[in-house]
Amino acid sequence: MSDESRPAPIVNPLPWAVWLLTLSVAGVELVLWAGAHGLVNWAGSAGWRAQALVLFGISPDLQGWMIDSGRYPPERLWRYLAYGFVHLGPMQAALVVVITAALGKACAERLGSVKVVVLLLVAQAAGGVAFGLVADPGAWLIGGYPMIFALAGAYAALLRTKHALFMVAVLVVARLVLTAVAGGGMDWLADLTALGAGAVLARALDGPILVRLRRR
């Protein structure tokens, strides 16, 4: 059979959850980048990134106020689900997009898109809460690193191969070394918390716990 007559290989498309996540990150970054470089002539566009940090970022001061007062207004809580879609620059956003596309595809093919979105949002929120509990006053958490660590934890928990576990170990070591060399406050705790939450949630959504709940 000639090469011309052979059927084209079937390429599995990216699940919709992966498209949603990557396009959201890329779209937000494009808007902020355009504003910072004067490509958008709206008032205050040059300061959109700084404003987004305050509007979307996780702050230990704000979290401490909610815990002390016992008040949890929705307009404050939603940032725990949103902070991973805003980044400090295009390089950080690009890294999140690439890793989310790779690991998100593998996880969504196993769990399905809805479960992956739930897993990421819950794991990301857990990372934000952990950061808010221990970070110094005035610190901020922003960016999708907790999201990709959650995907890495889910990937390792679902596959449970030496390759997957080695990949997670490399990510953890690299994150801790980066913190030791370049600093970064307690951001690393949010990443590792999200990693653990992602692994636990992946096993729960894919394993016997979900089966028992369905039987009930």
C-alpha positions, 0 to 999 in steps of 0.5 A, spaced: 500 500 500 502 506 497 503 512 502 498 516 499 492 510 500 494 509 507 489 512 512 491 518 516 492 517 523 487 518 528 489 524 532 485 525 539 482 532 539 483 536 546 478 535 551 473 541 551 476 542 559 483 543 556 481 548 551 477 552 556 482 552 561 488 554 556 484 559 552 482 562 558 489 563 561 491 565 554 486 570 553 486 573 560 494 574 558 493 577 551 488 582 554 493 584 560 499 584 555 496 588 550 494 593 555 501 593 558 504 595 551 499 600 549 495 596 544 489 598 548 487 605 548 482 604 554 483 609 560 488 605 565 489 599 561 497 600 562 495 598 570 491 592 568 495 587 571 497 590 577 489 591 578 488 584 576 493 582 582 488 586 587 482 583 584 484 576 583 490 574 588 489 571 594 491 575 600 493 572 607 490 579 610 483 578 606 483 571 608 485 572 615 479 578 616 474 572 613 476 567 618 476 572 624 470 575 622 466 569 620 464 572 614 465 569 607 462 574 602 462 571 595 465 576 592 471 575 596 471 567 595 470 567 588 478 569 587 480 562 590 477 559 583 480 565 579 487 566 581 490 561 577 488 564 570 491 571 571 499 571 571 505 576 572 507 575 565 507 572 558 512 567 560 509 564 566 502 564 562 505 560 556 508 555 561 501 554 564 498 553 558 503 548 555 503 543 561 495 544 562 495 542 555 499 536 556 497 533 562 490 536 562 489 531 556 491 525 559 487 526 565 481 528 561 481 522 557 481 518 563 476 522 568 472 526 563 472 534 562 467 535 568 471 532 573 477 535 571 475 542 571 472 540 578 478 537 580 482 543 578 478 548 581 478 545 588 485 543 588 487 550 586 482 553 592 486 548 597 492 551 595 490 558 596 487 557 602 494 554 605 497 560 602 493 564 606 494 561 612 501 561 613 504 567 608 506 573 611 501 579 611 502 583 604 504 577 600 500 575 594 498 569 590 497 569 583 498 565 577 496 558 575 502 554 578 498 550 583 493 548 577 499 545 573 501 541 580 494 539 581 494 536 574 501 533 575 498 530 582 492 527 578 496 524 573 501 520 577 495 518 581 491 515 575 497 512 572 501 510 578 507 508 573 515 510 575 515 515 569 509 519 572 512 519 579 518 521 577 515 527 573 512 529 580 518 528 584 522 532 579 517 538 579 517 538 587 524 538 587 525 543 582 520 548 585 523 547 592 530 549 589 527 555 585 524 557 592 531 556 595 535 560 590 530 565 587 525 566 593 518 567 592 515 567 599 510 561 601 508 560 594 511 553 594 506 551 599 500 552 595 503 548 589 504 542 593 498 543 597 494 543 590 499 537 588 496 533 594 489 535 593 489 533 585 492 526 587 487 525 592 481 528 588 483 524 582 483 517 586 476 519 589 473 521 582 476 515 579 476 509 584 472 505 589 469 511 593 465 514 587 463 507 585 460 506 592 457 513 592 453 511 585 451 505 589 448 509 594 
